[in-house]
Amino acid sequence: MPRETITTSEAPSSPLYSQAVRAGNHIYVSGTVGVDISTGKLAGESIQEQTHQALANCETILKAAGSELNDLVEIGVLLARPEDFAGFNEEYARWFPSDPPARYVAKLGVELPGILISIRATAVTA
């Protein structure tokens, strides 16, 4: 099965991994954080602000792949602080008010340098 790397300048990137990879009708979005590409800084200090930006970045990467949030079948979340779970759920519910994708959340209990969340996702397209 051919593998296609998805890249966009509209979302944070790293030379260490692809923003997303398409394999067949599956799109695998790498872990994305709450960095606002227009400023190069974290979107804010709260879990809600960073969750919002991380999901917006994920949406941007999906669009670059010709996909959208409605195509998501699974989301994986890493939280730096276990106490942010409720705030994360509050913002997440705004993005997926009904029929959300399958999801797992790992609460790491470690403080990363300002980064409170990382979200990875898998989409399936027709």
Backbone as CSV, one residue per row, in Angstrom:
resi,resn,N_x,N_y,N_z,CA_x,CA_y,CA_z,C_x,C_y,C_z
1,MET,0.848,-1.167,0.000,0.000,0.000,0.000,0.901,1.241,0.000
2,PRO,0.676,2.163,-0.927,1.493,3.373,-0.965,1.255,4.256,0.263
3,ARG,2.288,4.914,0.652,2.258,5.797,1.817,2.506,7.214,1.329
4,GLU,1.640,8.170,1.757,1.783,9.562,1.359,1.945,10.430,2.603
5,THR,2.992,11.226,2.619,3.218,12.151,3.718,2.393,13.412,3.489
6,ILE,1.696,13.850,4.536,0.878,15.057,4.486,1.623,16.166,5.220
7,THR,1.757,17.311,4.573,2.470,18.441,5.162,1.707,19.727,4.880
8,THR,1.627,20.596,5.882,1.052,21.924,5.704,1.832,22.927,6.544
9,SER,2.010,24.105,6.009,2.681,25.171,6.760,1.716,25.856,7.716
10,GLU,0.452,25.445,7.709,-0.590,26.052,8.539,-0.695,25.432,9.930
11,ALA,0.153,24.445,10.239,0.127,23.775,11.545,1.554,23.525,11.999
12,PRO,1.761,23.361,13.311,3.114,23.100,13.812,3.711,21.844,13.174
13,SER,5.014,21.870,12.984,5.692,20.724,12.379,7.036,20.496,13.052
14,SER,7.639,19.376,12.709,8.951,19.012,13.234,9.674,18.192,12.173
15,PRO,10.987,18.312,12.092,11.719,17.466,11.142,11.803,16.008,11.614
16,LEU,11.356,15.736,12.828,11.476,14.397,13.404,10.310,13.475,13.067
17,TYR,9.202,14.028,12.567,8.046,13.195,12.219,7.178,13.930,11.202
18,SER,6.326,13.177,10.521,5.381,13.757,9.568,4.165,14.275,10.324
19,GLN,3.576,15.372,9.847,2.350,15.861,10.471,1.251,14.815,10.353
20,ALA,1.184,14.172,9.210,0.232,13.078,9.001,0.746,12.191,7.882
21,VAL,0.223,10.985,7.856,0.545,10.032,6.794,-0.763,9.396,6.335
22,ARG,-0.940,9.351,5.015,-2.093,8.655,4.440,-1.608,7.291,3.965
23,ALA,-2.343,6.266,4.354,-2.097,4.904,3.885,-3.459,4.359,3.469
24,GLY,-3.667,4.229,2.176,-4.983,3.830,1.684,-5.992,4.910,2.025
25,ASN,-7.089,4.507,2.643,-8.093,5.499,3.026,-7.993,5.915,4.493
26,HIS,-6.864,5.600,5.121,-6.620,5.993,6.510,-5.644,7.175,6.551
27,ILE,-5.922,8.126,7.440,-5.027,9.261,7.675,-4.639,9.226,9.142
28,TYR,-3.339,9.170,9.397,-2.807,9.118,10.750,-2.164,10.466,11.064
29,VAL,-2.762,11.201,11.980,-2.261,12.522,12.362,-1.370,12.357,13.585
30,SER,-0.137,12.856,13.476,0.798,12.788,14.598,0.312,13.630,15.769
31,GLY,0.877,13.374,16.930,0.533,14.166,18.106,0.741,15.644,17.833
32,THR,-0.288,16.420,18.080,-0.210,17.860,17.867,-0.538,18.571,19.175
33,VAL,0.129,19.674,19.405,-0.026,20.405,20.660,-0.703,21.752,20.403
34,GLY,-0.904,22.498,21.471,-1.634,23.757,21.395,-0.801,24.955,21.005
35,VAL,0.080,24.806,20.033,0.883,25.935,19.551,0.126,26.636,18.431
36,ASP,0.009,27.946,18.549,-0.614,28.773,17.516,0.453,29.082,16.472
37,ILE,0.277,28.577,15.265,1.283,28.722,14.212,1.527,30.187,13.858
38,SER,0.517,31.050,14.050,0.682,32.464,13.685,1.628,33.195,14.642
39,THR,1.751,32.699,15.875,2.645,33.338,16.844,3.849,32.470,17.192
40,GLY,3.728,31.163,16.946,4.788,30.235,17.325,4.806,29.948,18.819
41,LYS,3.763,30.390,19.521,3.686,30.211,20.979,2.463,29.383,21.342
42,LEU,2.469,28.875,22.573,1.301,28.168,23.063,0.099,29.101,23.049
43,ALA,-1.076,28.556,22.765,-2.299,29.351,22.645,-2.721,29.965,23.976
44,GLY,-2.207,29.468,25.062,-2.536,29.981,26.387,-2.019,29.036,27.445
45,GLU,-2.303,29.354,28.669,-1.822,28.537,29.787,-2.864,27.559,30.297
46,SER,-4.122,27.690,29.850,-5.170,26.793,30.348,-5.315,25.569,29.448
47,ILE,-5.822,24.497,30.035,-6.049,23.280,29.260,-7.094,23.515,28.184
48,GLN,-8.088,24.362,28.447,-9.112,24.647,27.451,-8.509,25.340,26.229
49,GLU,-7.665,26.340,26.453,-7.032,27.067,25.344,-6.139,26.140,24.521
50,GLN,-5.345,25.328,25.203,-4.440,24.436,24.486,-5.185,23.299,23.795
51,THR,-6.266,22.815,24.402,-7.075,21.784,23.748,-7.699,22.344,22.482
52,HIS,-8.259,23.537,22.576,-8.870,24.187,21.422,-7.856,24.310,20.282
53,GLN,-6.665,24.794,20.587,-5.652,24.996,19.547,-5.153,23.670,18.995
54,ALA,-4.952,22.676,19.851,-4.494,21.365,19.376,-5.515,20.750,18.427
55,LEU,-6.798,20.874,18.748,-7.834,20.354,17.859,-7.915,21.167,16.568
56,ALA,-7.733,22.472,16.658,-7.706,23.311,15.448,-6.525,22.904,14.560
57,ASN,-5.367,22.639,15.168,-4.200,22.188,14.396,-4.472,20.841,13.731
58,CYS,-5.114,19.943,14.459,-5.476,18.639,13.913,-6.425,18.814,12.729
59,GLU,-7.403,19.697,12.873,-8.349,19.969,11.793,-7.637,20.523,10.561
60,THR,-6.666,21.400,10.764,-5.898,21.976,9.658,-5.110,20.893,8.914
61,ILE,-4.504,20.001,9.654,-3.740,18.911,9.046,-4.680,17.984,8.272
62,LEU,-5.828,17.680,8.845,-6.809,16.847,8.140,-7.251,17.506,6.839
63,LYS,-7.492,18.816,6.862,-7.890,19.529,5.648,-6.804,19.425,4.584
64,ALA,-5.537,19.510,4.991,-4.432,19.376,4.044,-4.420,17.990,3.399
65,ALA,-4.993,17.024,4.104,-5.075,15.655,3.582,-6.374,15.413,2.816
66,GLY,-7.216,16.458,2.707,-8.490,16.306,2.023,-9.550,15.656,2.894
67,SER,-9.401,15.805,4.185,-10.298,15.175,5.140,-10.872,16.234,6.089
68,GLU,-11.615,15.793,7.086,-12.211,16.716,8.062,-12.446,15.986,9.380
69,LEU,-12.830,16.754,10.391,-13.043,16.175,11.720,-14.100,15.075,11.716
70,ASN,-15.109,15.187,10.875,-16.160,14.164,10.813,-15.637,12.810,10.346
71,ASP,-14.447,12.778,9.755,-13.855,11.523,9.299,-13.058,10.824,10.405
72,LEU,-12.902,11.481,11.550,-12.127,10.875,12.636,-12.836,9.647,13.189
73,VAL,-12.064,8.592,13.386,-12.598,7.381,14.008,-11.985,7.138,15.383
74,GLU,-10.831,7.772,15.635,-10.149,7.557,16.916,-9.260,8.742,17.235
75,ILE,-9.249,9.111,18.516,-8.389,10.184,19.016,-7.670,9.677,20.256
76,GLY,-6.380,9.970,20.336,-5.592,9.652,21.515,-5.099,10.940,22.138
77,VAL,-5.192,11.034,23.452,-4.857,12.265,24.156,-3.869,11.963,25.278
78,LEU,-2.840,12.800,25.362,-1.917,12.757,26.490,-2.059,14.065,27.256
79,LEU,-2.395,13.962,28.530,-2.480,15.137,29.403,-1.252,15.173,30.298
80,ALA,-0.638,16.339,30.416,0.537,16.485,31.270,0.147,16.443,32.744
81,ARG,-1.072,16.929,33.049,-1.506,17.004,34.451,-2.858,16.316,34.610
82,PRO,-2.945,15.318,35.469,-4.210,14.614,35.673,-5.369,15.540,36.048
83,GLU,-5.090,16.610,36.750,-6.167,17.513,37.186,-6.808,18.285,36.030
84,ASP,-6.249,18.213,34.834,-6.807,18.916,33.681,-7.883,18.120,32.941
85,PHE,-8.189,16.921,33.414,-9.129,16.057,32.700,-10.500,16.715,32.503
86,ALA,-11.060,17.312,33.529,-12.388,17.935,33.421,-12.359,19.122,32.457
87,GLY,-11.348,19.960,32.542,-11.232,21.101,31.637,-11.043,20.661,30.198
88,PHE,-10.266,19.596,29.996,-10.104,19.041,28.659,-11.451,18.573,28.118
89,ASN,-12.203,17.813,28.924,-13.510,17.312,28.491,-14.468,18.446,28.149
90,GLU,-14.391,19.527,28.894,-15.250,20.691,28.641,-15.035,21.229,27.219
91,GLU,-13.784,21.440,26.831,-13.488,21.951,25.491,-13.733,20.892,24.421
92,TYR,-13.368,19.653,24.703,-13.532,18.556,23.745,-14.999,18.403,23.349
93,ALA,-15.901,18.517,24.319,-17.336,18.365,24.064,-17.854,19.436,23.106
94,ARG,-17.225,20.607,23.070,-17.622,21.646,22.121,-17.305,21.235,20.680
95,TRP,-16.237,20.495,20.498,-15.812,20.065,19.164,-16.583,18.842,18.689
96,PHE,-16.993,18.000,19.630,-17.686,16.760,19.291,-18.950,16.635,20.148
97,PRO,-19.977,17.458,19.850,-21.184,17.448,20.683,-22.016,16.174,20.535
98,SER,-21.877,15.462,19.425,-22.602,14.202,19.234,-21.769,13.282,18.345
99,ASP,-21.969,12.008,18.490,-21.261,10.988,17.709,-19.746,11.209,17.669
100,PRO,-19.099,11.357,18.835,-17.649,11.579,18.840,-16.894,10.320,18.411
101,PRO,-15.645,10.502,17.991,-14.831,9.337,17.646,-14.464,8.546,18.905
102,ALA,-13.995,7.321,18.712,-13.445,6.554,19.823,-12.274,7.345,20.394
103,ARG,-11.996,7.166,21.683,-10.988,8.014,22.309,-10.318,7.301,23.473
104,TYR,-9.051,7.619,23.675,-8.395,7.257,24.926,-7.681,8.489,25.446
105,VAL,-7.565,8.578,26.756,-6.861,9.686,27.399,-5.904,9.090,28.419
106,ALA,-4.638,9.457,28.304,-3.636,9.050,29.287,-3.252,10.282,30.091
107,LYS,-3.355,10.162,31.397,-2.994,11.264,32.280,-1.601,10.955,32.828
108,LEU,-0.624,11.706,32.332,0.771,11.389,32.618,1.230,11.779,34.014
109,GLY,0.696,12.859,34.532,1.120,13.298,35.855,2.527,13.859,35.870
110,VAL,2.990,14.341,34.732,4.307,14.983,34.663,4.137,16.360,34.039
111,GLU,4.959,17.272,34.437,4.903,18.639,33.910,5.870,18.750,32.737
112,LEU,5.353,19.038,31.575,6.178,19.299,30.402,6.378,20.802,30.316
113,PRO,7.368,21.301,29.610,7.620,22.746,29.589,6.489,23.549,28.945
114,GLY,5.421,23.790,29.709,4.303,24.594,29.250,3.263,23.848,28.451
115,ILE,3.608,22.698,27.916,2.684,21.937,27.074,1.811,21.068,27.976
116,LEU,0.499,21.281,27.881,-0.447,20.566,28.728,-1.100,19.382,28.035
117,ILE,-1.068,19.354,26.688,-1.806,18.323,25.966,-1.154,18.016,24.617
118,SER,-1.297,16.761,24.209,-0.924,16.346,22.857,-2.062,15.444,22.362
119,ILE,-2.511,15.700,21.129,-3.627,14.942,20.560,-3.176,14.316,19.240
120,ARG,-3.392,13.012,19.091,-3.141,12.304,17.836,-4.466,11.744,17.373
121,ALA,-4.601,11.482,16.087,-5.893,11.069,15.572,-5.757,10.184,14.338
122,THR,-6.803,9.412,14.104,-6.899,8.578,12.903,-8.236,8.867,12.226
123,ALA,-8.168,9.149,10.934,-9.379,9.395,10.141,-9.463,8.333,9.046
124,VAL,-10.688,8.057,8.633,-10.927,7.158,7.506,-11.787,7.906,6.504
125,THR,-11.329,7.911,5.263,-12.058,8.615,4.196,-12.601,7.591,3.203
126,ALA,-13.536,8.034,2.408,-14.151,7.130,1.411,-13.233,6.897,0.241
